[in-house]
Amino acid sequence: MSDGSLVSVVALLGWLALMIASYRSYKVDTSQTVRMALIWACIFVAVAFVFSLVK
């Protein structure tokens, strides 16, 4: 792993920690978080499926 890659990974981990901390500040419970994640996953899968049909 080069120095540039290491800096990029550290920066991405920092952004991830910042995002998680800001999300948790809204005090959203775990069940609602899982539900929202599943809804977003279904949306992405549906869009990918539509694009695969168009191609």
Secondary structure, 3 states (H helix, E strand, C coil): CCHHHHHHHHHHHHHHHHHHHHHHCCCCCHHHHHHHHHHHHHHHHHHHHHHHHHC
